[in-house]
């Protein structure tokens, strides 16, 4: 019961903030121009600063485990590429491929990870190491997928004259220039070398970082278009099932086989089975992909995750693995 209450405490407030954003948009307090500016602020400032802080302040040296790091990196790469490939084959409307693939694979590892493990074990456990291993790849692979998918959308039904090489070059440039990726890689030296950020800059960074999640959630709620989302309900439900159920079901046996237990398995659960992160909506909208589908998946996955995460914790406890 305590796990269920924790899951509700972790997910329901997120959903309520999105509902508030939707309500404020409907009564005219938020405008489309405000949403546009807030999108850019979150994408270019708040989220990069949040991820910089999470990475820079993570103590990965004391708990470093090469097998765990490689498992997180390889699993992340496999699930992103597999979902992207299958999405391209199965989804007829290619303008939806990028949003679907990203939202089906990318969870709230950085936002929920440390809090979730802290609640269970009283410390952050392996969450910082999982974040350092997986989150940079989340963003790199998302940029690549969204770049190619945006091109597919623009050239659907038209011969692409720019060539594959131009798309690869564009994807590489988008990775290098992406503010979120820049924030992550600026934070890595602090984490790896154990460099402490001075108190005054850290307080300023923390204040900016704390604006990322609430503003992003308000923007998702404000931009949520119910009528359009209902027309995409099938893809939304499939993506939610993949994110919360199928990925843990596929990869947990391998994690258990590698001998991961306790906080390692909970960190892997957060990586695989946490709800779709609000960053998916922000990046999809800023990179010319389907933001309506993205916001729909974020909303549904957040609602369902309170039940699914509780279920996975229960199963792992019953099996004596955590």
C-alpha positions as CSV (number, residue, x, y, z in Angstrom):
1,X,0.0,0.0,0.0
2,X,2.9,2.4,0.8
3,X,4.3,1.9,-2.7
4,X,1.0,2.7,-4.2
5,X,0.7,5.9,-2.1
6,X,4.2,6.9,-3.1
7,X,3.4,6.3,-6.8
8,X,0.3,8.5,-6.5
9,X,2.3,11.2,-4.7
10,X,4.9,11.1,-7.5
11,X,2.6,11.2,-10.5
12,X,-0.7,12.8,-9.5
13,X,0.8,16.2,-8.7
14,X,2.5,16.1,-12.2
15,X,-0.9,15.5,-13.8
16,X,-2.6,18.2,-11.7
17,X,-0.1,20.8,-12.9
18,X,-0.8,19.8,-16.5
19,X,-4.5,20.2,-15.8
20,X,-3.9,23.6,-14.3
21,X,-2.0,24.6,-17.5
22,X,-5.0,23.4,-19.6
23,X,-7.4,25.4,-17.4
24,X,-5.4,28.6,-17.5
25,X,-5.3,28.4,-21.3
26,X,-9.0,27.9,-21.5
27,X,-9.8,30.9,-19.4
28,X,-7.4,33.1,-21.4
29,X,-4.8,33.7,-18.7
30,X,-2.3,31.8,-20.9
31,X,-1.9,32.7,-24.5
32,X,-0.4,31.0,-27.5
33,X,2.4,33.6,-27.5
34,X,3.1,32.9,-23.9
35,X,3.3,29.2,-24.6
36,X,5.7,29.8,-27.5
37,X,8.0,31.9,-25.3
38,X,7.8,29.4,-22.4
39,X,8.6,26.5,-24.8
40,X,11.8,28.2,-25.9
41,X,12.7,29.1,-22.3
42,X,12.3,25.5,-21.1
43,X,14.1,24.1,-24.1
44,X,17.0,26.5,-24.2
45,X,17.5,27.5,-20.6
46,X,15.6,25.6,-17.8
47,X,16.0,22.0,-19.0
48,X,19.7,22.3,-19.9
49,X,20.4,23.9,-16.5
50,X,18.3,21.2,-14.7
51,X,20.2,18.4,-16.4
52,X,23.6,20.2,-15.8
53,X,22.8,20.3,-12.1
54,X,21.6,16.7,-11.9
55,X,24.7,15.4,-13.6
56,X,27.2,17.8,-12.0
57,X,26.0,17.1,-8.5
58,X,25.7,13.3,-8.9
59,X,28.3,11.2,-7.0
60,X,29.0,8.5,-9.5
61,X,32.6,7.7,-8.4
62,X,31.7,6.0,-5.1
63,X,29.2,3.6,-6.8
64,X,30.8,3.1,-10.2
65,X,29.9,-0.2,-11.7
66,X,31.1,-0.8,-15.3
67,X,28.7,-3.7,-15.9
68,X,25.7,-1.5,-14.8
69,X,26.9,1.4,-16.9
70,X,27.2,-0.7,-20.0
71,X,23.9,-2.4,-19.4
72,X,22.1,1.0,-19.1
73,X,23.9,2.4,-22.2
74,X,23.3,-0.7,-24.4
75,X,19.7,-1.2,-23.3
76,X,18.9,2.5,-23.9
77,X,20.4,2.4,-27.4
78,X,18.6,-0.9,-28.3
79,X,15.1,0.2,-27.1
80,X,15.3,3.6,-28.9
81,X,16.6,2.1,-32.2
82,X,14.2,-0.9,-32.1
83,X,11.1,1.3,-31.5
84,X,12.2,3.8,-34.1
85,X,12.6,1.0,-36.7
86,X,9.3,-0.7,-35.9
87,X,7.5,2.7,-35.9
88,X,8.8,3.5,-39.3
89,X,7.6,0.2,-40.6
90,X,4.2,0.1,-38.9
91,X,3.1,3.8,-38.8
92,X,1.7,5.0,-42.2
93,X,1.8,8.7,-41.4
94,X,5.5,9.3,-41.2
95,X,5.0,12.7,-39.5
96,X,4.1,10.8,-36.4
97,X,7.1,8.4,-36.3
98,X,9.5,10.7,-34.4
99,X,7.1,11.7,-31.7
100,X,5.8,8.2,-31.2
101,X,9.3,6.6,-31.1
102,X,10.7,9.2,-28.7
103,X,7.7,9.1,-26.3
104,X,7.7,5.3,-26.3
105,X,11.3,5.1,-25.2
106,X,12.1,8.1,-23.1
107,X,11.1,8.2,-19.5
108,X,11.5,10.7,-16.6
109,X,14.8,9.2,-15.4
110,X,16.3,12.5,-14.3
111,X,13.1,13.9,-12.8
112,X,11.7,10.9,-10.9
113,X,14.8,8.7,-10.6
114,X,16.6,10.0,-7.5
115,X,13.3,10.8,-5.7
116,X,11.9,7.3,-6.4
117,X,15.0,5.4,-5.1
118,X,15.3,7.8,-2.1
119,X,11.8,7.0,-1.1
120,X,12.5,3.2,-1.1
121,X,16.1,3.1,0.2
122,X,16.7,6.4,2.0
123,X,19.5,7.3,-0.4
124,X,19.9,7.9,-4.1
125,X,21.6,4.5,-4.6
126,X,22.4,3.8,-8.3
127,X,20.1,6.5,-9.7
128,X,22.9,9.0,-10.4
129,X,25.0,6.4,-12.2
130,X,21.9,5.4,-14.3
131,X,21.2,9.0,-15.1
132,X,24.8,9.6,-16.3
133,X,24.7,6.4,-18.3
134,X,21.3,6.8,-19.9
135,X,20.2,10.4,-20.0
136,X,22.9,11.7,-22.5
137,X,21.9,8.9,-24.8
138,X,18.2,9.7,-24.4
139,X,18.9,13.1,-25.7
140,X,21.4,12.2,-28.5
141,X,19.1,9.5,-29.8
142,X,16.0,11.7,-29.5
143,X,17.7,14.5,-31.5
144,X,18.7,12.0,-34.2
145,X,15.2,10.5,-34.4
146,X,13.4,13.8,-34.4
147,X,15.7,15.3,-37.0
148,X,15.2,12.4,-39.5
149,X,11.5,12.2,-38.7
150,X,11.0,15.9,-39.3
151,X,12.7,15.4,-42.7
152,X,10.4,12.5,-43.4
153,X,7.4,14.5,-42.6
154,X,8.4,17.4,-44.9
155,X,9.3,15.1,-47.8
156,X,6.5,12.5,-47.5
157,X,5.4,11.7,-50.9
158,X,8.2,13.8,-52.4
159,X,11.6,12.6,-53.6
160,X,14.2,13.7,-51.0
161,X,16.9,15.5,-53.1
162,X,19.0,16.5,-50.2
163,X,20.4,13.0,-49.9
164,X,21.2,10.8,-46.9
165,X,24.5,12.5,-46.3
166,X,22.8,15.8,-45.8
167,X,20.4,14.3,-43.2
168,X,23.3,12.7,-41.3
169,X,25.1,16.0,-41.3
170,X,22.0,17.8,-40.1
171,X,21.5,15.3,-37.3
172,X,25.1,15.6,-36.1
173,X,24.8,19.4,-36.1
174,X,21.5,19.2,-34.1
175,X,23.2,16.9,-31.6
176,X,26.1,19.3,-31.1
177,X,23.9,22.4,-31.0
178,X,21.1,20.9,-28.8
179,X,21.0,23.0,-25.5
180,X,19.9,19.9,-23.4
181,X,22.9,17.9,-24.6
182,X,25.2,20.8,-24.1
183,X,23.9,21.1,-20.5
184,X,24.6,17.3,-19.9
185,X,28.1,17.3,-21.2
186,X,29.0,20.5,-19.3
187,X,28.0,18.7,-16.1
188,X,29.9,15.5,-16.8
189,X,33.4,16.8,-15.8
190,X,32.1,18.0,-12.4
191,X,30.6,14.5,-11.8
192,X,33.5,12.4,-13.1
193,X,36.2,14.5,-11.5
194,X,34.3,15.2,-8.3
195,X,34.5,19.0,-8.6
196,X,32.2,20.9,-6.3
197,X,30.2,23.9,-7.6
198,X,30.7,26.9,-5.3
199,X,27.7,27.7,-3.1
200,X,26.6,30.9,-4.7
201,X,26.6,29.7,-8.3
202,X,25.0,26.4,-7.2
203,X,22.1,28.3,-5.6
204,X,21.5,30.3,-8.7
205,X,21.7,27.1,-10.9
206,X,19.3,25.3,-8.5
207,X,16.8,28.2,-8.7
208,X,16.8,28.1,-12.5
209,X,16.6,24.3,-12.6
210,X,13.6,24.3,-10.3
211,X,11.6,26.3,-12.9
212,X,12.0,23.6,-15.6
213,X,9.6,21.0,-14.6
214,X,6.6,23.1,-13.5
215,X,6.8,25.5,-16.5
216,X,7.2,22.5,-18.9
217,X,4.2,20.8,-17.3
218,X,2.1,23.9,-17.5
219,X,3.1,24.3,-21.2
220,X,2.1,20.7,-21.9
221,X,-1.3,21.2,-20.3
222,X,-1.9,24.5,-22.0
223,X,-1.0,23.0,-25.4
224,X,-3.1,19.9,-24.9
225,X,-5.8,19.7,-27.6
226,X,-8.3,17.1,-26.5
227,X,-10.2,16.8,-29.8
228,X,-6.9,16.2,-31.8
229,X,-5.5,13.9,-29.1
230,X,-8.6,11.7,-29.2
231,X,-8.0,11.1,-32.9
232,X,-4.5,9.8,-31.9
233,X,-5.8,7.7,-29.0
234,X,-4.7,4.4,-30.6
235,X,-1.1,5.4,-31.0
236,X,-1.1,7.1,-27.5
237,X,-2.3,3.8,-25.9
238,X,0.2,1.7,-27.8
239,X,3.1,4.1,-26.8
240,X,2.0,4.1,-23.2
241,X,1.9,0.3,-23.1
242,X,5.4,0.0,-24.7
243,X,6.8,2.6,-22.2
244,X,5.3,1.3,-19.0
245,X,4.8,-2.4,-19.6
246,X,6.6,-3.9,-22.6
247,X,10.1,-2.4,-22.1
248,X,10.4,-3.6,-18.5
249,X,8.9,-7.0,-19.5
250,X,11.6,-7.4,-22.2
251,X,14.7,-6.1,-20.4
252,X,14.1,-7.1,-16.7
253,X,15.0,-10.8,-17.3
254,X,18.4,-9.6,-18.7
255,X,18.9,-7.3,-15.8
256,X,18.2,-10.1,-13.3
257,X,20.4,-12.4,-15.3
258,X,23.3,-10.0,-14.9
259,X,22.9,-10.1,-11.2
260,X,21.5,-6.6,-10.6
261,X,19.5,-6.4,-7.3
262,X,18.1,-3.7,-4.9
263,X,18.7,-0.1,-5.9
264,X,20.3,-1.2,-9.2
265,X,17.0,-2.9,-10.3
266,X,14.9,0.1,-9.1
267,X,17.2,2.4,-11.1
268,X,16.7,0.2,-14.1
269,X,12.9,0.2,-13.5
270,X,13.0,4.0,-13.6
271,X,15.0,3.9,-16.8
272,X,12.7,1.5,-18.5
273,X,9.2,2.0,-16.9
274,X,8.9,5.6,-15.8
275,X,6.3,7.7,-17.5
276,X,7.1,9.6,-20.7
277,X,9.0,12.7,-19.8
278,X,7.6,16.2,-20.5
279,X,10.9,16.9,-22.4
280,X,9.4,14.8,-25.3
281,X,6.8,17.4,-25.9
282,X,9.2,20.3,-25.6
283,X,11.7,18.7,-28.1
284,X,9.1,17.4,-30.5
285,X,7.5,20.9,-30.7
286,X,10.9,22.7,-31.1
287,X,12.1,20.2,-33.7
288,X,9.1,20.2,-36.1
289,X,7.5,16.9,-35.0
290,X,4.0,16.0,-33.8
291,X,3.6,17.8,-30.4
292,X,-0.1,16.8,-30.1
293,X,0.8,13.1,-30.1
294,X,3.7,13.8,-27.7
295,X,1.5,15.7,-25.2
296,X,-1.2,13.0,-25.4
297,X,1.3,10.3,-24.6
298,X,2.8,12.3,-21.7
299,X,-0.6,12.8,-20.2
300,X,-1.7,9.2,-20.5
301,X,1.6,7.7,-19.4
302,X,1.7,9.9,-16.3
303,X,-1.8,8.8,-15.3
304,X,-1.2,5.1,-15.9
305,X,2.3,5.0,-14.3
306,X,1.0,5.3,-10.8
307,X,-0.5,1.9,-11.2
308,X,2.2,0.3,-13.4
309,X,5.2,1.5,-11.3
310,X,3.4,0.2,-8.1
311,X,2.8,-3.1,-9.9
312,X,6.5,-3.5,-10.9
313,X,7.7,-2.7,-7.4
314,X,5.3,-5.3,-6.0
315,X,6.5,-8.0,-8.4
316,X,10.1,-7.2,-7.7
317,X,9.5,-7.4,-3.9
318,X,7.5,-10.6,-4.1
319,X,10.4,-12.1,-6.1
320,X,12.9,-11.0,-3.4
321,X,14.9,-8.9,-5.8
322,X,14.6,-5.5,-4.1
